[in-house]
Amino acid sequence: MKMHLEDIAARIARQSDLSVECREFLRVPAISAGLYRLKKGEKDPQTPHRQDEIYYVIKGRGQFTVGGETASVGPGAFLYVARMVEHRFHDIEEDIDILVLFSPAEVA
């Protein structure tokens, strides 16, 4: 499957009005991608994953803790989480939309 950046952006935009916590929009053996959404004040229910992860914050603000370190995150934040490391978003100040990439593809 060949996708251009415009195609990915359009998929994210189409899903931006959905009230779904996480919506996958790309899956190939080496990587999967989705839009992860948390509302203001919502708790992040994540547990460690068996895949490496990259998060890119599209909009919103909150805190992110990984491996015992906490940082404020907002639009443009780029976060890496190694497989099986505890992590979560918390203290969500504004609804937050996050592009999430798993490598290899997340096990469904």
N, CA, C and O atoms as a MOPAC input file, in Angstrom:
PM7 MOZYME 1SCF
protein

 N      0.85500 1    -1.17200 1     0.00000 1
 C      0.00000 1     0.00000 1     0.00000 1
 C      0.90200 1     1.23600 1     0.00000 1
 O      1.75000 1     1.39200 1     0.87900 1
 N      0.71700 1     2.09700 1    -0.97400 1
 C      1.49100 1     3.32200 1    -1.07300 1
 C      0.62200 1     4.48500 1    -0.58000 1
 O     -0.49600 1     4.68200 1    -1.05500 1
 N      1.15700 1     5.25000 1     0.38200 1
 C      0.41900 1     6.40700 1     0.91400 1
 C      1.32000 1     7.62000 1     0.88800 1
 O      2.52300 1     7.52800 1     1.12900 1
 N      0.73100 1     8.73700 1     0.59700 1
 C      1.44000 1    10.00000 1     0.64200 1
 C      1.09300 1    10.70300 1     1.94500 1
 O      0.09100 1    10.37800 1     2.58200 1
 N      1.91500 1    11.66200 1     2.34000 1
 C      1.65000 1    12.40900 1     3.57500 1
 C      0.25900 1    13.02500 1     3.56700 1
 O     -0.40200 1    13.07700 1     4.60400 1
 N     -0.19100 1    13.49100 1     2.40500 1
 C     -1.52100 1    14.08900 1     2.31800 1
 C     -2.59900 1    13.06300 1     2.67100 1
 O     -3.59100 1    13.39500 1     3.31900 1
 N     -2.39700 1    11.80800 1     2.24000 1
 C     -3.35100 1    10.75000 1     2.53200 1
 C     -3.42800 1    10.48700 1     4.03500 1
 O     -4.51700 1    10.33000 1     4.58600 1
 N     -2.27900 1    10.44100 1     4.69100 1
 C     -2.24000 1    10.21400 1     6.12900 1
 C     -2.89700 1    11.37200 1     6.86000 1
 O     -3.68700 1    11.15700 1     7.78000 1
 N     -2.58100 1    12.59400 1     6.46200 1
 C     -3.18400 1    13.77300 1     7.09800 1
 C     -4.70300 1    13.75900 1     6.93100 1
 O     -5.43400 1    14.11500 1     7.85500 1
 N     -5.17400 1    13.34900 1     5.75900 1
 C     -6.61600 1    13.29000 1     5.51700 1
 C     -7.26800 1    12.23000 1     6.39600 1
 O     -8.36200 1    12.44900 1     6.91600 1
 N     -6.61800 1    11.09400 1     6.56800 1
 C     -7.16500 1    10.05200 1     7.44100 1
 C     -7.26300 1    10.55000 1     8.88200 1
 O     -8.26300 1    10.30800 1     9.55900 1
 N     -6.23200 1    11.24200 1     9.34600 1
 C     -6.25800 1    11.79200 1    10.69900 1
 C     -7.38600 1    12.80300 1    10.82200 1
 O     -8.12600 1    12.78200 1    11.80600 1
 N     -7.52900 1    13.68400 1     9.84400 1
 C     -8.56800 1    14.71200 1     9.88900 1
 C     -9.95600 1    14.08300 1     9.91900 1
 O    -10.83100 1    14.55100 1    10.64700 1
 N    -10.16500 1    13.02400 1     9.13500 1
 C    -11.47400 1    12.35900 1     9.11700 1
 C    -11.79900 1    11.73700 1    10.46100 1
 O    -12.96900 1    11.63400 1    10.82900 1
 N    -10.79000 1    11.32700 1    11.19200 1
 C    -11.01800 1    10.67400 1    12.47300 1
 C    -10.99800 1    11.64900 1    13.64000 1
 O    -11.31900 1    11.26200 1    14.76400 1
 N    -10.63200 1    12.89600 1    13.40400 1
 C    -10.45800 1    13.83800 1    14.50200 1
 C    -11.75100 1    14.17600 1    15.21900 1
 O    -11.71300 1    14.67500 1    16.34400 1
 N    -12.89500 1    13.91900 1    14.60000 1
 C    -14.15400 1    14.22600 1    15.26400 1
 C    -14.76200 1    12.99800 1    15.95200 1
 O    -15.84800 1    13.08300 1    16.52500 1
 N    -14.08200 1    11.89000 1    15.89800 1
 C    -14.59400 1    10.68200 1    16.53400 1
 C    -14.26100 1    10.68200 1    18.01900 1
 O    -13.19400 1    11.15100 1    18.41600 1
 N    -15.14600 1    10.17100 1    18.82600 1
 C    -14.88900 1    10.10700 1    20.25800 1
 C    -14.34200 1     8.72700 1    20.61700 1
 O    -14.83800 1     8.06900 1    21.53200 1
 N    -13.33300 1     8.30800 1    19.89900 1
 C    -12.71200 1     7.01200 1    20.09500 1
 C    -11.34400 1     7.23300 1    20.70700 1
 O    -10.60100 1     8.11900 1    20.28400 1
 N    -11.01500 1     6.43500 1    21.69600 1
 C     -9.72900 1     6.59200 1    22.36900 1
 C     -8.55300 1     6.37500 1    21.41900 1
 O     -7.64500 1     7.20400 1    21.36700 1
 N     -8.55400 1     5.27700 1    20.67100 1
 C     -7.44900 1     5.01000 1    19.75000 1
 C     -8.00900 1     4.38700 1    18.47900 1
 O     -8.76400 1     3.41600 1    18.52800 1
 N     -7.63300 1     4.95100 1    17.35700 1
 C     -8.13800 1     4.47000 1    16.07000 1
 C     -6.94700 1     4.24000 1    15.14000 1
 O     -6.25900 1     5.18600 1    14.75600 1
 N     -6.70900 1     2.98400 1    14.78500 1
 C     -5.62700 1     2.65200 1    13.87100 1
 C     -6.02000 1     3.01600 1    12.45100 1
 O     -7.16200 1     2.79900 1    12.04500 1
 N     -5.07400 1     3.57300 1    11.68600 1
 C     -5.37100 1     3.88900 1    10.29200 1
 C     -4.34600 1     3.33000 1     9.32100 1
 O     -4.49200 1     3.50200 1     8.11100 1
 N     -3.30500 1     2.66000 1     9.82500 1
 C     -2.30900 1     2.05400 1     8.95000 1
 C     -1.73300 1     0.83000 1     9.65300 1
 O     -1.39300 1     0.88000 1    10.83500 1
 N     -1.62700 1    -0.27700 1     8.90400 1
 C     -0.99000 1    -1.47100 1     9.45700 1
 C     -0.27800 1    -2.20800 1     8.33400 1
 O     -0.89300 1    -2.61700 1     7.34900 1
 N      1.01800 1    -2.36700 1     8.49800 1
 C      1.84300 1    -3.21400 1     7.65100 1
 C      2.72000 1    -4.00300 1     8.63100 1
 O      2.76800 1    -3.63600 1     9.80500 1
 N      3.40300 1    -5.05000 1     8.21500 1
 C      4.14100 1    -5.86200 1     9.19100 1
 C      5.16100 1    -5.07800 1    10.04300 1
 O      5.33800 1    -5.38000 1    11.22400 1
 N      5.81200 1    -4.10100 1     9.46300 1
 C      6.87400 1    -3.40200 1    10.18700 1
 C      6.39300 1    -2.27900 1    11.09900 1
 O      7.12100 1    -1.86500 1    12.00100 1
 N      5.16500 1    -1.77500 1    10.87800 1
 C      4.71400 1    -0.61100 1    11.63600 1
 C      3.18600 1    -0.51300 1    11.60100 1
 O      2.54400 1    -0.92100 1    10.63300 1
 N      2.63200 1     0.02700 1    12.66000 1
 C      1.21400 1     0.38900 1    12.63400 1
 C      1.10700 1     1.81100 1    13.15200 1
 O      1.95600 1     2.26900 1    13.91700 1
 N      0.05800 1     2.50700 1    12.73300 1
 C     -0.11300 1     3.91100 1    13.11300 1
 C     -1.57100 1     4.15600 1    13.45400 1
 O     -2.47600 1     3.54100 1    12.89100 1
 N     -1.77000 1     5.06400 1    14.38600 1
 C     -3.13500 1     5.39400 1    14.75900 1
 C     -3.21600 1     6.76700 1    15.38700 1
 O     -2.20400 1     7.42400 1    15.63600 1
 N     -4.43800 1     7.18100 1    15.63600 1
 C     -4.70800 1     8.44300 1    16.32000 1
 C     -5.19800 1     8.08000 1    17.71700 1
 O     -6.18000 1     7.35400 1    17.87300 1
 N     -4.50500 1     8.59300 1    18.73100 1
 C     -4.85100 1     8.33600 1    20.12700 1
 C     -5.40500 1     9.63000 1    20.69000 1
 O     -4.80700 1    10.69500 1    20.53000 1
 N     -6.55200 1     9.53400 1    21.34900 1
 C     -7.22500 1    10.73500 1    21.85800 1
 C     -7.56200 1    10.55000 1    23.32600 1
 O     -8.10700 1     9.52500 1    23.73500 1
 N     -7.22500 1    11.57400 1    24.11200 1
 C     -7.61300 1    11.61900 1    25.51900 1
 C     -8.27300 1    12.96100 1    25.77800 1
 O     -7.78800 1    14.00000 1    25.32900 1
 N     -9.37200 1    12.93400 1    26.49900 1
 C    -10.09800 1    14.16600 1    26.82600 1
 C     -9.53900 1    14.79200 1    28.10100 1
 O     -8.91700 1    14.11200 1    28.91700 1
 N     -9.76500 1    16.07800 1    28.25900 1
 C     -9.32200 1    16.80700 1    29.44000 1
 C     -9.75800 1    16.05000 1    30.69500 1
 O    -10.92400 1    15.68700 1    30.84500 1
 N     -8.79300 1    15.81800 1    31.59600 1
 C     -9.07200 1    15.14500 1    32.85300 1
 C     -9.17900 1    13.63500 1    32.77100 1
 O     -9.26400 1    12.97000 1    33.80400 1
 N     -9.17700 1    13.07200 1    31.56200 1
 C     -9.32700 1    11.62700 1    31.38200 1
 C     -8.06800 1    10.88800 1    31.83900 1
 O     -6.96300 1    11.42600 1    31.77300 1
 N     -8.24700 1     9.65900 1    32.30000 1
 C     -7.11700 1     8.81700 1    32.68600 1
 C     -6.68400 1     7.97300 1    31.49800 1
 O     -7.52000 1     7.43800 1    30.76900 1
 N     -5.39200 1     7.85800 1    31.30800 1
 C     -4.80800 1     7.04800 1    30.24500 1
 C     -4.70200 1     5.60100 1    30.74100 1
 O     -3.95500 1     5.33600 1    31.68200 1
 N     -5.43000 1     4.66500 1    30.13400 1
 C     -5.45800 1     3.28800 1    30.62600 1
 C     -4.32900 1     2.39300 1    30.10400 1
 O     -4.38100 1     1.17800 1    30.29700 1
 N     -3.32900 1     2.95100 1    29.45900 1
 C     -2.30200 1     2.13200 1    28.82000 1
 C     -1.53300 1     1.25700 1    29.79600 1
 O     -1.35600 1     1.58300 1    30.96900 1
 N     -1.09300 1     0.14500 1    29.26400 1
 C     -0.12800 1    -0.71700 1    29.92900 1
 C      1.03600 1    -0.87500 1    28.95300 1
 O      0.87400 1    -0.58300 1    27.76800 1
 N      2.20300 1    -1.32900 1    29.41300 1
 C      3.34100 1    -1.46200 1    28.49000 1
 C      3.01200 1    -2.34600 1    27.28900 1
 O      2.25200 1    -3.30900 1    27.38800 1
 N      3.60800 1    -1.98600 1    26.15600 1
 C      3.38900 1    -2.69600 1    24.90000 1
 C      4.61400 1    -3.54500 1    24.56100 1
 O      5.71300 1    -3.30600 1    25.06100 1
 N      4.40000 1    -4.52100 1    23.71800 1
 C      5.50800 1    -5.37400 1    23.26300 1
 C      6.26100 1    -4.76900 1    22.07900 1
 O      7.19600 1    -5.37800 1    21.55800 1
 N      5.85400 1    -3.57300 1    21.65600 1
 C      6.49300 1    -2.90500 1    20.52300 1
 C      7.09400 1    -1.57500 1    20.99100 1
 O      6.63600 1    -0.98400 1    21.96900 1
 N      8.12200 1    -1.11800 1    20.27800 1
 C      8.59700 1     0.24600 1    20.48000 1
 C      7.50600 1     1.18000 1    19.97800 1
 O      6.74400 1     0.83600 1    19.07500 1
 N      7.44000 1     2.37600 1    20.57900 1
 C      6.39200 1     3.33800 1    20.22500 1
 C      6.97100 1     4.72800 1    20.02800 1
 O      7.93900 1     5.11900 1    20.68000 1
 N      6.36200 1     5.45300 1    19.12500 1
 C      6.64400 1     6.88300 1    18.97300 1
 C      5.31400 1     7.60500 1    19.03600 1
 O      4.34300 1     7.21100 1    18.39000 1
 N      5.28500 1     8.67400 1    19.83000 1
 C      4.11000 1     9.54400 1    19.92000 1
 C      4.47700 1    10.90900 1    19.36600 1
 O      5.57500 1    11.41200 1    19.60400 1
 N      3.55400 1    11.50200 1    18.63100 1
 C      3.69700 1    12.88700 1    18.18300 1
 C      2.41200 1    13.59800 1    18.58500 1
 O      1.32900 1    13.25100 1    18.11300 1
 N      2.53500 1    14.60200 1    19.46700 1
 C      1.35800 1    15.32600 1    19.93900 1
 C      0.92400 1    16.32200 1    18.86100 1
 O      1.67600 1    17.22300 1    18.49100 1
 N     -0.29800 1    16.14300 1    18.36800 1
 C     -0.84900 1    17.00600 1    17.32900 1
 C     -1.47800 1    18.24700 1    17.94700 1
 O     -1.24600 1    19.36500 1    17.48800 1
 N     -2.27500 1    18.04200 1    18.99100 1
 C     -2.88900 1    19.17500 1    19.68400 1
 C     -3.17600 1    18.77700 1    21.12400 1
 O     -3.23800 1    17.59200 1    21.45200 1
 N     -3.35200 1    19.78000 1    21.97900 1
 C     -3.66600 1    19.53800 1    23.37600 1
 C     -2.44300 1    19.64200 1    24.26600 1
 O     -1.31900 1    19.80500 1    23.79100 1
 N     -2.68300 1    19.54300 1    25.57600 1
 C     -1.60200 1    19.67100 1    26.55300 1
 C     -1.83900 1    18.74100 1    27.73000 1
 O     -2.97800 1    18.43800 1    28.08600 1
 N     -0.75100 1    18.29900 1    28.32000 1
 C     -0.81800 1    17.45700 1    29.50000 1
 C      0.57800 1    17.09500 1    29.96400 1
 O      1.55700 1    17.75600 1    29.61700 1
 N      0.65200 1    16.04600 1    30.74400 1
 C      1.91900 1    15.52300 1    31.24900 1
 C      2.10800 1    14.11700 1    30.69800 1
 O      1.14000 1    13.41100 1    30.41300 1
 N      3.37100 1    13.71900 1    30.55300 1
 C      3.69400 1    12.38300 1    30.08600 1
 C      4.79200 1    11.82900 1    30.97200 1
 O      5.81900 1    12.47400 1    31.18200 1
 N      4.57000 1    10.62800 1    31.49100 1
 C      5.57600 1     9.96900 1    32.32100 1
 C      6.00600 1     8.68700 1    31.63700 1
 O      5.17600 1     7.88100 1    31.21600 1
 N      7.31400 1     8.51000 1    31.53400 1
 C      7.88600 1     7.28800 1    30.96400 1
 C      9.10900 1     6.92300 1    31.79700 1
 O      9.99000 1     7.75100 1    32.02800 1
 N      9.14700 1     5.67100 1    32.24400 1
 C     10.29200 1     5.19800 1    33.01000 1
 C     10.61800 1     6.06700 1    34.21600 1
 O     11.79000 1     6.22000 1    34.56100 1
 N      9.61000 1     6.63900 1    34.86400 1
 C      9.83300 1     7.45300 1    36.05900 1
 C     10.13900 1     8.91500 1    35.80600 1
 O     10.26700 1     9.68300 1    36.75800 1
 N     10.26000 1     9.32300 1    34.55400 1
 C     10.51300 1    10.73100 1    34.22700 1
 C      9.23800 1    11.35300 1    33.67300 1
 O      8.55000 1    10.75400 1    32.84700 1
 N      8.92800 1    12.57300 1    34.14100 1
 C      7.71500 1    13.26900 1    33.71900 1
 C      8.07600 1    14.55900 1    33.00100 1
 O      9.00400 1    15.26400 1    33.39800 1
 N      7.32600 1    14.86400 1    31.93100 1
 C      7.52700 1    16.10100 1    31.18400 1
 C      6.17100 1    16.64700 1    30.74800 1
 O      5.22100 1    15.89400 1    30.53200 1
 N      6.10300 1    17.96200 1    30.62400 1
 C      4.92800 1    18.60400 1    30.03400 1
 C      4.98900 1    18.37800 1    28.53500 1
 O      6.05800 1    18.46000 1    27.92900 1
 N      3.82700 1    18.08900 1    27.93400 1
 C      3.78000 1    17.88400 1    26.48700 1
 C      2.68400 1    18.73600 1    25.88100 1
 O      1.66200 1    19.00700 1    26.51000 1
 N      2.91600 1    19.14900 1    24.65300 1
 C      1.96500 1    19.93900 1    23.89200 1
 C      2.22700 1    19.72400 1    22.42100 1
 O      3.02700 1    18.86400 1    22.05300 1
 N      1.56100 1    20.49700 1    21.56600 1
 C      1.72600 1    20.32300 1    20.12500 1
 C      3.19300 1    20.32400 1    19.70700 1
 O      3.96700 1    21.20200 1    20.09000 1
 N      3.55300 1    19.31500 1    18.91000 1
 C      4.91400 1    19.19100 1    18.41400 1
 C      5.80000 1    18.29200 1    19.25300 1
 O      6.91100 1    17.96800 1    18.83500 1
 N      5.33500 1    17.87700 1    20.43700 1
 C      6.14900 1    16.98200 1    21.26800 1
 C      6.31300 1    15.64300 1    20.54400 1
 O      5.36000 1    15.09500 1    19.99100 1
 N      7.52400 1    15.14200 1    20.56200 1
 C      7.88800 1    13.88500 1    19.90600 1
 C      8.45100 1    12.98300 1    20.99100 1
 O      9.47300 1    13.31400 1    21.59200 1
 N      7.80800 1    11.84800 1    21.25700 1
 C      8.15400 1    11.01100 1    22.40200 1
 C      8.44200 1     9.58700 1    21.95100 1
 O      7.72100 1     9.03000 1    21.12300 1
 N      9.49600 1     9.00700 1    22.49900 1
 C      9.84300 1     7.61500 1    22.20400 1
 C      9.68300 1     6.79100 1    23.47100 1
 O     10.08900 1     7.21600 1    24.55300 1
 N      9.08800 1     5.60300 1    23.33200 1
 C      8.93500 1     4.67900 1    24.44800 1
 C      9.41500 1     3.30700 1    23.97800 1
 O      8.89300 1     2.75700 1    23.00900 1
 N     10.40900 1     2.76300 1    24.66900 1
 C     10.90300 1     1.42700 1    24.34400 1
 C      9.88300 1     0.37400 1    24.77000 1
 O      9.10900 1     0.58800 1    25.70300 1
 N      9.89200 1    -0.73300 1    24.09500 1
 C      8.95600 1    -1.81400 1    24.42800 1
 C      9.04000 1    -2.17900 1    25.90800 1
 O     10.11700 1    -2.17600 1    26.50600 1
 N      7.88500 1    -2.49100 1    26.48400 1
 C      7.71000 1    -2.96700 1    27.85300 1
 C      8.08600 1    -1.95000 1    28.94600 1
 O      8.28900 1    -2.33400 1    30.09900 1
 N      8.17900 1    -0.66000 1    28.59200 1
 C      8.45900 1     0.38400 1    29.58500 1
 C      7.13200 1     1.02800 1    29.99900 1
 O      6.31400 1     1.38800 1    29.15100 1
 N      6.93100 1     1.16800 1    31.31300 1
 C      5.72700 1     1.83300 1    31.83200 1
 C      5.67900 1     3.27200 1    31.31800 1
 O      6.69200 1     3.97200 1    31.31500 1
 N      4.49900 1     3.70300 1    30.88500 1
 C      4.33000 1     5.07000 1    30.40100 1
 C      2.85900 1     5.42900 1    30.40300 1
 O      1.99200 1     4.55900 1    30.32900 1
 N      2.58800 1     6.72900 1    30.48900 1
 C      1.19500 1     7.17700 1    30.38600 1
 C      1.12400 1     8.69400 1    30.30300 1
 O      1.99500 1     9.41700 1    30.78700 1
 N      0.04200 1     9.14400 1    29.66600 1
 C     -0.30800 1    10.55800 1    29.66800 1
 C     -1.17700 1    10.78700 1    30.89700 1
 O     -1.94000 1     9.90600 1    31.29300 1
 N     -1.06600 1    11.96900 1    31.50100 1
 C     -1.87200 1    12.26200 1    32.68700 1
 C     -1.99400 1    13.77200 1    32.84600 1
 O     -1.36500 1    14.54500 1    32.12300 1
 N     -2.81900 1    14.17300 1    33.80900 1
 C     -3.06600 1    15.59900 1    34.04800 1
 C     -3.34700 1    16.32100 1    32.72800 1
 O     -2.75200 1    17.35700 1    32.43300 1
 N     -4.26400 1    15.75600 1    31.94300 1
 C     -4.61100 1    16.30600 1    30.63500 1
 C     -5.31800 1    17.64500 1    30.84700 1
 O     -6.41400 1    17.69700 1    31.40400 1
 N     -4.68000 1    18.72500 1    30.39700 1
 C     -5.20600 1    20.08200 1    30.57000 1
 C     -6.16300 1    20.48100 1    29.45500 1
 O     -7.11400 1    21.23000 1    29.68000 1
 N     -5.90400 1    19.97600 1    28.25000 1
 C     -6.73000 1    20.22300 1    27.06900 1
 C     -6.85300 1    18.89400 1    26.33800 1
 O     -5.90900 1    18.10400 1    26.32800 1
 N     -8.02000 1    18.63500 1    25.72000 1
 C     -8.15500 1    17.41000 1    24.92700 1
 C     -6.89600 1    17.25000 1    24.08700 1
 O     -6.40800 1    18.20800 1    23.48900 1
 N     -6.37700 1    16.02400 1    24.05000 1
 C     -5.09600 1    15.80700 1    23.38700 1
 C     -5.25300 1    14.75800 1    22.28100 1
 O     -5.82000 1    13.68800 1    22.50100 1
 N     -4.74100 1    15.08600 1    21.09300 1
 C     -4.71200 1    14.17100 1    19.95100 1
 C     -3.26100 1    13.83100 1    19.68100 1
 O     -2.41000 1    14.71500 1    19.57900 1
 N     -2.98600 1    12.53400 1    19.56500 1
 C     -1.60900 1    12.06400 1    19.44000 1
 C     -1.51200 1    11.07100 1    18.29200 1
 O     -2.30200 1    10.13000 1    18.21600 1
 N     -0.56600 1    11.27100 1    17.41300 1
 C     -0.23500 1    10.29200 1    16.39200 1
 C      0.64400 1     9.25600 1    17.07800 1
 O      1.64700 1     9.61500 1    17.69400 1
 N      0.28700 1     7.97600 1    16.98300 1
 C      1.07600 1     6.92500 1    17.62100 1
 C      1.53000 1     5.92200 1    16.56900 1
 O      0.75300 1     5.49200 1    15.71700 1
 N      2.81000 1     5.55900 1    16.65000 1
 C      3.40900 1     4.60300 1    15.74000 1
 C      3.98200 1     3.44700 1    16.55700 1
 O      4.68800 1     3.67700 1    17.53900 1
 N      3.68800 1     2.21000 1    16.16400 1
 C      4.21400 1     1.02900 1    16.80700 1
 C      5.12100 1     0.31000 1    15.81200 1
 O      4.79700 1     0.20600 1    14.62800 1
 N      6.26800 1    -0.19000 1    16.30200 1
 C      7.14600 1    -0.96100 1    15.44500 1
 C      7.71500 1    -2.14100 1    16.23800 1
 O      8.32900 1    -1.95200 1    17.28800 1
 N      7.50500 1    -3.37200 1    15.72200 1
 C      6.67500 1    -3.71400 1    14.57300 1
 C      5.21300 1    -3.40500 1    14.85900 1
 O      4.87900 1    -2.87500 1    15.91900 1
 N      4.34900 1    -3.73600 1    13.91300 1
 C      2.92800 1    -3.41400 1    14.06100 1
 C      2.39900 1    -3.95200 1    15.38400 1
 O      2.76700 1    -5.04300 1    15.81900 1
 N      1.52500 1    -3.16400 1    16.01700 1
 C      0.92500 1    -3.55800 1    17.29200 1
 C      0.13100 1    -4.83800 1    17.10200 1
 O     -0.55600 1    -5.01200 1    16.09600 1
 N      0.22900 1    -5.71100 1    18.05500 1
 C     -0.54200 1    -6.95200 1    18.02600 1
 C     -1.96400 1    -6.61800 1    18.41000 1
 O     -2.20300 1    -6.05900 1    19.48100 1
 N     -2.90500 1    -6.95000 1    17.55800 1
 C     -4.31200 1    -6.60300 1    17.80400 1
 C     -4.95000 1    -7.52500 1    18.81300 1
 O     -6.12800 1    -7.37000 1    19.13300 1

